[in-house]
Amino acid sequence: MITSRMMLVSSVSAALLFTASNIAQAQQPQKTLGQTQQITPSRNTKQAALLTDNAKKLLDSWDAVKDHLAPLNQAMSLLVQAQTADDQYAPSYLQTARYNLLMLYAYTPSSDKAFTSQAISMSEMATKHALALDPKLSDAYIVLADIYQIAGDLKKSAANLDMAEKLGCKNPWLNIQRALIVARTSSPTDKAVLDHLAIALKRAEKTGEYRAVQTAAYGIASYYQDQKQDKMAAPYLKKSEQAHNQILIQAKAISSNS
């Protein structure tokens, strides 16, 4: 009998294998008449960018509480198409890394340390491949910071955030990651947590990054709730819920057109 758990493991394993295979293929030179030549296939970067953006929005819509895998599976399908359209399009590998990390939460990492280690390793590989394709892709350092936080290496996580900042990164997730590190190394009620989340929220609202808006706003609400300031928390809880609704609207539109 095939269980949902078995199907999940199979799905993740296929994604991990695809990442490794695609990276290896992109790096593989072709020998012709005794000489080594790099393959330069035809690329559709515009199509890859569109598919990757839609995959990102589907990943953003995933809800760990509801534990539905449809957005994750649809996102992976789009990423396969994106990397087929242009296997040199760096951002697609960042979203592949995110997919692997989100699948860890769906799979419950504490139940299988070997699987967790494999997923983290493949996520790191995909992200570093993105950096090899585009060394100035500052968002890659934020994904690496997330990977190392999950792996428990906060020092390495902070170092990658520093790299992103040096490249002029204004991604709100940079500040969200900073807030998480402060909360874990100091205290969730450290004023620096609130400061980082406030910067993240401002940046996310400016760019329309709904997942970051939801996360930063909820984090600020939690900060005030921890200090028994429910009135201060209320508007941020509302803002977080509104952002979540926008995420679901975007995901539904993408799913309908897929």
PyMOL commands that set and color helices and strands:
alter all, ss='L'
color gray80, all
select helices_A, chain A and resi 4-27+45-60+70-85+90-107+109-111+113-133+138-151+154-166+172-185+191-207+210-226+230-257
alter helices_A, ss='H'
color red, helices_A
select strands_A, chain A and resi 30-32+35-37
alter strands_A, ss='S'
color yellow, strands_A
deselect
rebuild
show_as cartoon
